[in-house]
């Protein structure tokens, strides 16, 4: 199961091959504040598809990270869940960072510096803004924890896994333990937290006898679904963007650029997240008065480097680097460069550069990254695929459109069922090898964009 912000997706996979044999889905309510009960209702709706769960032997949940689900002493919901994209706790994030002694103190404690998306900041918001509700809270679980608990008919105590727990900012994945002092710092007291299950553990069974695996966060499940290995990075480009890699050791990056998550296998999943993805391309197409297909054709007709145009794609602020108040920048306009084709390509280069910037930061934290797996809705554009090699300067494998989070959760379920993590084929749509010219273009573009970035904004210097 993939329980995302927008919907629940269920895929049934063959345990040996990973082939998707059946699927179902149902929408979630909109908004950044949603009753967790609505997710369970959506799951029941999707699961009611005739024959969907026939012969299913194991199930796992991949869920949206960071959401705060509050339960009282009777296990009932105290209030609607605050989701990862709810930013009302931005002030609380700043306060918590300062109170512990700065970003390095948080990076050392949990691997991640709190942002408004993280669960610990939502706990502080609850204590500050709704003290009466905060008093009723006996335990806090994450979205995937809640659904795992409901799948088991509440027959066992809530459980989580180290991957999703690492996104709370009160769990130290490097030591495998909760930081109760950070919970108390945020909420003012201790509460019950879900047990952290082993990656391949069967934590219970549904009332119908289906084994339930531990589940994990959506990024960790995507890593499983995409077969992520050390030395490569997944770049997902949709409405927003993420870049993450697998590391044997934890990261402790103090600026908040890299989230030092754990993965779903016992290793680590350092991740960067960008706010600006495909909507930048839609906006550029609107400015040029063309369709997205026409934008792609224009972009591919322009030279690498867009004739000197630099498009900083911060139309919605930015998270990596952390520039929430930033706006976009278009630099390098001349009579020769100000052409529709150059603008079209610069928009694509800019969006991809922001993720290449993130990959470069990851590389400095984790070691060499020598290949990119490109996925997400925008990766289906031929222009995005072909331009990616001249932005990353690395081999790029593009996946077909598939439910990588749900498939990753199914792979975890197969692991728990059989005792062995199966090798499943990742559906590949294309492989793109960079030429020498692409590598040179990527170096040039990274240099120009980074120079413009530092000239316009104050950002951490990761070159030191």
VENLINMO-V565813 format. One record per residue. N is the residue number from 1. RES is the residue in one letter. OMEGA is omega in radians with two decimals (999 if undefined). D_CENTER is the distance of its C-alpha to the mean C-alpha in Angstrom with 2 decimals. Layout:
n: {N:N}
res: {RES:RES}
omega: {OMEGA:OMEGA}
d_center: {D_CENTER:D_CENTER}
//
This chain:
n: {1:2:3:4:5:6:7:8:9:10:11:12:13:14:15:16:17:18:19:20:21:22:23:24:25:26:27:28:29:30:31:32:33:34:35:36:37:38:39:40:41:42:43:44:45:46:47:48:49:50:51:52:53:54:55:56:57:58:59:60:61:62:63:64:65:66:67:68:69:70:71:72:73:74:75:76:77:78:79:80:81:82:83:84:85:86:87:88:89:90:91:92:93:94:95:96:97:98:99:100:101:102:103:104:105:106:107:108:109:110:111:112:113:114:115:116:117:118:119:120:121:122:123:124:125:126:127:128:129:130:131:132:133:134:135:136:137:138:139:140:141:142:143:144:145:146:147:148:149:150:151:152:153:154:155:156:157:158:159:160:161:162:163:164:165:166:167:168:169:170:171:172:173:174:175:176:177:178:179:180:181:182:183:184:185:186:187:188:189:190:191:192:193:194:195:196:197:198:199:200:201:202:203:204:205:206:207:208:209:210:211:212:213:214:215:216:217:218:219:220:221:222:223:224:225:226:227:228:229:230:231:232:233:234:235:236:237:238:239:240:241:242:243:244:245:246:247:248:249:250:251:252:253:254:255:256:257:258:259:260:261:262:263:264:265:266:267:268:269:270:271:272:273:274:275:276:277:278:279:280:281:282:283:284:285:286:287:288:289:290:291:292:293:294:295:296:297:298:299:300:301:302:303:304:305:306:307:308:309:310:311:312:313:314:315:316:317:318:319:320:321:322:323:324:325:326:327:328:329:330:331:332:333:334:335:336:337:338:339:340:341:342:343:344:345:346:347:348:349:350:351:352:353:354:355:356:357:358:359:360:361:362:363:364:365:366:367:368:369:370:371:372:373:374:375:376:377:378:379:380:381:382:383:384:385:386:387:388:389:390:391:392:393:394:395:396:397:398:399:400:401:402:403:404:405:406:407:408:409:410:411:412:413:414:415:416:417:418:419:420:421:422:423:424:425:426:427:428:429:430:431:432:433:434:435:436:437:438:439:440:441:442:443:444:445:446:447:448:449:450:451:452:453:454:455:456:457:458:459:460:461:462:463:464}
res: {X:X:X:X:X:X:X:X:X:X:X:X:X:X:X:X:X:X:X:X:X:X:X:X:X:X:X:X:X:X:X:X:X:X:X:X:X:X:X:X:X:X:X:X:X:X:X:X:X:X:X:X:X:X:X:X:X:X:X:X:X:X:X:X:X:X:X:X:X:X:X:X:X:X:X:X:X:X:X:X:X:X:X:X:X:X:X:X:X:X:X:X:X:X:X:X:X:X:X:X:X:X:X:X:X:X:X:X:X:X:X:X:X:X:X:X:X:X:X:X:X:X:X:X:X:X:X:X:X:X:X:X:X:X:X:X:X:X:X:X:X:X:X:X:X:X:X:X:X:X:X:X:X:X:X:X:X:X:X:X:X:X:X:X:X:X:X:X:X:X:X:X:X:X:X:X:X:X:X:X:X:X:X:X:X:X:X:X:X:X:X:X:X:X:X:X:X:X:X:X:X:X:X:X:X:X:X:X:X:X:X:X:X:X:X:X:X:X:X:X:X:X:X:X:X:X:X:X:X:X:X:X:X:X:X:X:X:X:X:X:X:X:X:X:X:X:X:X:X:X:X:X:X:X:X:X:X:X:X:X:X:X:X:X:X:X:X:X:X:X:X:X:X:X:X:X:X:X:X:X:X:X:X:X:X:X:X:X:X:X:X:X:X:X:X:X:X:X:X:X:X:X:X:X:X:X:X:X:X:X:X:X:X:X:X:X:X:X:X:X:X:X:X:X:X:X:X:X:X:X:X:X:X:X:X:X:X:X:X:X:X:X:X:X:X:X:X:X:X:X:X:X:X:X:X:X:X:X:X:X:X:X:X:X:X:X:X:X:X:X:X:X:X:X:X:X:X:X:X:X:X:X:X:X:X:X:X:X:X:X:X:X:X:X:X:X:X:X:X:X:X:X:X:X:X:X:X:X:X:X:X:X:X:X:X:X:X:X:X:X:X:X:X:X:X:X:X:X:X:X:X:X:X:X:X:X:X:X:X:X:X:X:X:X:X:X:X:X:X:X:X:X:X:X:X:X:X:X:X:X:X:X:X:X}
omega: {2.96:3.08:-3.06:3.10:-3.00:-2.98:2.95:3.07:3.08:3.02:3.07:-3.05:2.96:-3.01:-3.11:-3.00:-3.05:-3.13:3.10:-3.07:3.10:3.10:3.07:3.14:3.08:-3.08:2.97:3.04:3.08:3.06:3.13:3.13:-2.95:3.05:3.11:3.11:3.13:3.10:3.13:3.08:3.13:3.10:-3.13:3.10:-3.14:-3.09:-3.13:3.04:-3.04:3.08:-3.02:-3.05:3.07:3.10:3.06:-3.11:-3.13:-3.09:3.04:-3.11:2.89:-3.01:3.05:-3.07:2.87:-3.05:-3.11:3.09:-3.05:-3.14:3.08:-3.07:3.13:-3.12:3.12:-3.11:3.11:-3.13:3.07:3.14:2.96:-3.04:-3.12:-3.05:3.04:-2.98:-3.08:-3.11:-3.14:3.10:-3.11:3.07:3.13:-3.12:-3.11:3.11:-3.12:-3.05:3.12:3.09:3.05:-3.06:-3.12:3.14:3.11:3.12:3.11:-3.04:-3.00:-3.10:-3.04:3.06:-3.05:2.91:-3.09:3.14:-2.94:-3.05:-3.06:3.13:3.12:3.04:3.11:3.11:-3.12:3.13:-3.10:-2.97:-3.10:-3.04:3.13:3.05:-3.13:-3.14:-3.09:-3.04:3.06:3.13:3.09:3.10:3.11:-3.11:-3.12:3.09:-3.10:-3.11:3.05:3.12:3.11:3.11:3.14:-3.12:-3.12:-3.11:3.06:-3.13:3.14:3.10:3.07:3.01:-3.04:3.13:-3.12:3.13:-3.10:3.11:-3.13:-2.99:2.89:3.04:3.13:-3.09:-3.13:3.11:3.14:-3.12:3.03:3.01:-3.11:3.12:3.13:3.01:3.14:3.08:-3.09:-2.98:-3.13:3.14:3.09:3.07:3.05:3.09:-3.06:3.06:3.13:-3.08:3.03:-3.06:-3.07:-3.07:2.88:-3.00:-3.13:-3.14:3.03:3.07:3.12:3.06:3.10:3.11:-3.14:3.05:-3.03:-3.03:-3.10:3.08:-3.03:3.13:3.12:3.09:3.09:3.09:3.09:-3.11:-3.11:3.11:-3.06:3.09:3.06:3.13:3.05:3.13:2.98:3.03:-3.14:-3.04:3.06:3.05:2.98:-3.12:3.00:2.99:-3.14:-3.13:3.11:-3.10:3.10:-3.09:-3.13:3.05:-3.12:-3.06:-2.92:-3.09:-3.06:3.14:-3.13:3.01:-3.05:-3.09:2.89:3.06:-3.07:-3.09:-3.04:3.08:-3.06:-3.04:3.09:-2.96:2.94:-3.10:3.06:-3.14:-2.93:3.14:-2.98:-3.11:3.03:-3.14:3.08:-3.14:3.13:3.09:3.12:3.12:-3.11:3.14:-3.11:3.01:3.10:3.07:3.11:3.07:3.14:3.13:3.08:-3.07:-3.11:3.09:-3.13:3.13:3.00:-3.08:3.02:3.10:3.13:3.11:3.05:-3.13:3.05:-2.90:-3.03:-3.07:3.14:-2.97:3.10:3.09:3.09:-0.04:-3.04:-3.12:-3.02:-3.11:-3.06:2.98:-3.13:3.11:3.03:-2.99:3.08:3.14:3.02:3.10:-3.11:-3.08:-3.04:-3.14:-3.11:-3.11:3.13:3.13:3.12:-3.13:-3.13:3.11:3.13:3.10:-3.11:3.13:3.11:3.11:-3.11:3.08:3.05:3.05:3.11:3.10:3.12:3.09:3.09:-3.12:-3.13:3.12:-2.94:-3.07:-2.97:2.98:-2.98:-3.14:-3.12:2.91:-3.07:-3.10:-3.09:-3.03:-3.07:-3.14:3.12:3.06:3.13:3.12:3.11:-3.12:-3.04:3.13:-3.10:-3.10:-3.13:3.02:3.13:-3.09:-3.08:2.99:-3.11:3.00:-3.13:3.13:2.92:3.06:3.09:-3.07:-3.02:-3.14:-3.13:3.11:3.09:3.08:3.10:3.11:3.07:3.12:3.11:3.10:3.14:-3.10:-3.01:-3.09:-3.14:3.12:-3.04:3.04:-3.12:3.13:3.04:-3.12:-3.05:3.11:-3.13:3.08:-3.05:3.14:3.14:3.00:3.05:3.11:3.11:3.14:3.11:3.13:3.13:3.10:-3.13:-3.10:3.12:3.12:-3.12:-3.10:-3.14:3.10:3.11:3.13:-3.09:3.10:-3.06:-3.05:3.06:-3.10:3.10:3.08:-3.09:-3.12:-3.08:999}
d_center: {16.17:12.84:13.08:10.73:11.65:14.21:15.69:16.29:16.63:18.91:19.71:22.66:22.76:25.74:25.24:26.95:25.61:22.33:23.97:22.74:26.01:25.22:22.54:22.42:20.37:21.01:19.66:18.40:20.07:18.84:18.20:16.22:18.76:19.33:21.53:19.90:23.04:21.99:19.12:21.85:24.19:21.78:21.33:25.13:25.63:23.49:25.02:28.47:28.44:31.67:31.34:27.53:27.58:30.93:31.18:27.64:27.99:24.60:21.41:18.01:15.24:11.50:10.47:8.25:7.77:10.36:12.85:16.44:18.85:22.35:25.23:28.92:31.48:32.00:28.37:28.34:25.72:26.74:24.86:22.08:18.54:16.77:13.22:10.20:11.51:14.99:16.30:19.72:19.15:18.83:22.40:21.81:19.03:21.62:24.31:22.60:21.80:25.46:26.91:25.58:26.83:24.05:20.78:22.31:23.41:19.95:18.53:21.48:21.12:17.52:15.87:13.92:15.61:15.13:13.88:14.63:11.31:12.25:14.62:17.46:17.93:18.27:20.90:22.79:22.69:24.12:26.82:27.72:27.60:28.49:30.55:32.29:29.14:27.94:31.26:30.67:27.40:28.15:24.68:21.00:18.52:14.90:14.38:14.26:17.20:19.16:18.97:19.93:22.80:23.91:23.86:26.33:28.50:27.93:30.21:28.35:26.80:23.07:21.00:17.48:16.11:15.39:11.71:10.93:13.91:12.65:10.28:13.52:15.22:18.31:17.79:18.83:17.37:19.86:22.70:21.30:22.42:21.70:22.89:25.19:26.47:23.19:23.23:26.82:26.06:23.72:25.64:29.06:29.52:28.19:26.77:26.06:22.64:21.66:22.82:20.36:21.17:21.40:18.87:21.56:23.39:24.83:24.61:26.92:28.06:28.04:31.47:32.04:31.53:28.16:26.55:23.27:20.86:18.75:15.45:12.07:8.56:6.61:4.57:8.15:9.86:8.57:9.95:13.05:13.40:13.35:15.64:13.89:16.72:17.49:18.63:16.24:12.80:10.40:9.97:8.41:10.52:10.91:11.75:9.23:7.85:5.66:7.96:8.26:11.50:13.49:16.05:19.08:19.28:17.24:16.52:18.01:17.28:19.13:18.16:14.69:13.29:11.69:9.95:12.05:10.26:12.32:11.69:13.48:16.62:17.98:16.58:13.76:10.28:10.39:7.45:8.07:6.73:9.54:10.99:13.45:13.17:15.55:17.39:18.93:20.45:21.73:23.28:24.93:26.35:27.79:29.41:30.95:32.00:30.60:28.40:25.11:27.13:29.70:27.16:26.05:29.74:30.50:27.70:28.93:32.45:31.66:31.82:28.99:28.60:29.59:33.03:31.81:29.57:26.51:24.00:21.60:19.04:18.58:19.83:17.54:17.61:14.87:12.38:12.68:15.54:15.91:18.31:17.88:21.43:21.49:22.69:22.77:25.47:27.60:29.78:32.51:34.31:37.74:40.18:39.09:35.31:35.12:34.92:32.72:31.60:30.58:28.62:26.82:25.90:25.05:22.45:20.71:21.31:19.95:16.58:16.33:17.85:15.20:12.75:15.78:16.32:12.97:13.97:17.36:16.21:14.41:17.72:19.73:17.96:17.87:20.56:21.12:18.58:20.80:18.89:15.96:14.50:13.76:12.23:11.38:14.22:15.53:15.96:18.82:20.87:23.47:23.63:19.97:20.48:23.77:22.96:19.91:22.43:24.31:21.34:19.76:23.20:21.83:22.10:19.51:18.97:17.79:16.87:18.53:16.78:15.96:13.94:11.97:10.26:13.78:15.51:13.60:14.65:18.08:18.28:17.80:20.47:22.73:22.38:23.49:26.22:27.72:27.01:25.66:22.22:23.15:22.70:21.47:21.77:18.79:20.13:20.64:21.83:22.98:23.33:24.13:25.98:26.47:30.09:31.68:31.60:27.82:27.37:29.82:28.17:24.75:26.50:28.39:25.47:23.43:26.64:27.48:24.12:23.77:27.39:26.89:23.80:25.87:28.87:27.26:24.82:24.83:21.94:21.76:23.71:21.82:24.82:26.85}
//
